[in-house]
Amino acid sequence: MFVTSIDRPRARRLPPEPASAGRARRFVSEVLGEWHLEVMTEVASLLVSEVVTNAVLHAGTEVTVQLRRSPEDVRVEVADGSTQSATRRHYDREASTGRGLALVEALSDDWGVDADGSGKTVWFAMRVDQDGPARPASARESSHAGDDGSRRPAAGERQVLLRNVPFKLILATAQLGDSILREAALLALSGDEVMGEPSRWQAPAFDMTRVLGPVEEALASGKEVGDVTFRFPVEACEAALQRLALIEEAERLTGEGLLLSLPSLPEVAAFRRWYLGEIARQLQGSEPSQWQLPETGQHRPEVVLADHDRAQLVAMAGAVIAADDTNHILYVSDSAGELLGWPPEELTGKRLTVIVPPELREAHLAGYTRFQVTGETGIIGVPVRVAAFRHDGTRVQVELTIDLLPRKRGAAFVARLRPLQPASALQPEQ
């Protein structure tokens, strides 16, 4: 392939100061414009801003931003002088930073970290459309109707396909996002300049009804999980990314105690990044990818449980488990540990999802997220029959009753588990 001058790597050095994130965005935008790859600008600018911000905050050294172009992709590299590893982190509610690489993972086609004795380079890559990278996304639509005879998207629109979507979870995630954004907007309108730029809290012009309409129809038809399609104007890519970035920033404020809302559970935050990222990526011509619930592996060794609360739980008979408002287990009775095959001290501190069967975890997350937003749940005090997931992969059928245990630092959920089958009838994980 003939390489012109604009195809050679382009680099710029930036000082270790907050303004460098904006300079990096402008630099990336300029280079992609010269390479006639404007379609990549929104995503690449957002991601380089996140990576440079992390470098400025944590490395404190000069930063070099470099773009490399190949026939297949564009690679953006951010190098700093720190040897401290950059990792994709999973944060608890107290965290206020560290979500940049989560966005990189969600929105890029590939990414990584290269390190040597003098520093490290965080990079991400975005595929180039082989049908013609210089053409706008709307011009790359199919020239004919689909095989099923359906109408092709109107000029300037693209069809977006979300695969393997848990419908209740996307509704709950959208509702929580709206709640967090509303609270952050009220904070900005009050004149509080905690962000330094109150104007950032202008509501993103992203039409969630295009997503939620088909989802609600699927739920009304009795479906819980499946594929869903809808259409968006190609320019909605920027609005989807803006919504994602604003929610991420608002959750930073929740971690600092500046908002009343609680941060999303890690899986819910990952799901939000996936579906908004999928919309943005597909509006730029990328192929759909399937949602998979991530394994967070979070564990909180330091469990905060007041003596009075512990005394109440110890006094309860039978198999009892208590969890806090971040879905971490606070207390496990000996009977519950025996029923679930866990030593109580090992189960304490883990996420509650470890005892929920995998196929029910998304429904559990959706229900918990709705409770975060509304404070209402339909199962408090109502016995239900469910399967509990044991440490060895078997399942035990139980009658589950959940109650609330009011606490000074947020509510605790108390689950009583009454086994409905003998140990000999336990079912192995399929």
Residue, then its C-alpha position, 0 to 999 in steps of 0.5 A: m500500500f502506498v503510504t502518503s505523508i498523512d499516513r505516517p505516525r503523528a505525535r504530540r507531547l503534552p505537559p502534566e496538567p489537566a488542560s492536556a486532556g482537551r489538547a489531546r482531544r483536539f490533536v486526535s480530531e485534527v489528525l483524523g480529519e487529515w486522514h479523512l476518518e472523521v467518523m472515528t472522531e467522537v469515540a477516539s476523542l472521548l477515549v484519548s481524553e480519559v487515558v490522558t486524564n488518567a496519566v496526568l492524575h496518576a503518572g504526573t509526567e509529560v505525556t506523549v499522544q501518538l496516532r498510527r494508521s494501518p490499512e486495518d485500523v487506527r491505533v492511539e497511544v498515550a505514553d507517560g514516564s511512570t512504571q506503575s501499571a495501568t489496569r482495568r479496575h472494578y470499583d466499590r461505591e467509595a471510588s471516585t476515579g478509575r473508570g477511564l479504562a472501562l470506557v476504553e474496553a467498552l468502546s475500542d476494538d482492542w486495547g492494551v498496556d505496554a511497559d518498559g523500564s522508562g514508563k508505559t504506553v496505554w493504547f487502543a485501536m479502532r478498525v477502519d471500514q474497508d469499504g471506504p474509510a473516507r466516506p461518512a457512515s450514512a453513505r456506507e449503508s446497504s444499497h438494497a433491502g434486507d433478505d427478509g424484505s424489511r425496509r432499509p434504514a432511511a438516509g442518515e439512519r442506521q439500524v442498531l442490533l443489541r444481542n442477548v439483551p436482558f430486557k428488565l436490566i436495560l430498563a432498570t439501568a436506563q432508569l438509574g441513569d436518568s435518576i443520577l443525571r437528574e440529580a447531577a443537573l440539579l446540583a449544577l443548576s444550584g450554582d455548585e461548581v464541584m465539576g468546575e464546568p457546570s455547563r457539562w451537565q446539559a442533558p444529552a440529546f439522546d432519545m432513549t425512547r428509541v431503545l426502550g420502546p422495542v424493549e417494553e414490547a418484548l417484555a409485554s410479549g413475555k420475553e425476558v432476554g433476546d435480541v432487539t433492533f432499532r434505528f438511530p440517526v448516525e449523528a446520535c453516536e455523539a449523544a450516546l457517548q455524551r450520555l455515557a460520559l455524563i453518567e460516569e462523571a455523575e457517578r464520580l460525584t456519588g462516590e464523593g458523597l456529593l449526590l444522594s444516589l448510590p453508584s451503579l453495581p459493577e455489572v450494571a455499570a458494565f452493562r451501561r457501557w456495553y449498550l451505549g458503546e454498542i450504539a455508538r460503535q454500530l452507528q460508525g459501522s462496527e459489527p454487533s457484539q453480544w452482551q455477556l455478564p462479567e465476573t467482577g470478582q469483588h470482595r470486601p474484606e472489611v465488613v461494617l456491621a454494628d454490634h446492635d445489627r449483628a445481635q439482631l441477626v444472630a438472634m434470628a433462627g435458621a439460615v440467614i444472610a444479610a447484605d448491604d446496599t452495595n450487594h456485599i454480604l455482611y453476615v452469614s449464619d452457620s445454618a446458611g453457610e452449611l446450606l450453601g456449602w460455604p464457611p460463613e467467614e469466607l462467604t462474608g464480604k463477597r458479592l451477593t451474586v455468588i449465591v444466585p444461579p447464573e441465569l438469574r443474576e441479571a434479573h437480580l441486578a435489575g430488581y436491585t437497581r429498581f430498588q435503588v431508584t424507587g425504594e420499592t420492591g415487590i418481594i419484601g416480606v413475600p416468600v418466593r421459591v427459588a434455587a440458591f447456588r452452592h459453593d460446589g456448583t449444585r443448587v438447592q431449592v429454598e423458600l426465600t423471604i427478604d426483609l429490610l434491616p434499617r441501619k444508620r449507614g444505609a439499609a441491609f437486606v436480610a434473607r431467610l432461606r428455608p430448604l425445600q429439599p434434602a441434601s441428597a436431591l441437590q442438582p449439579e450445575q449444568 
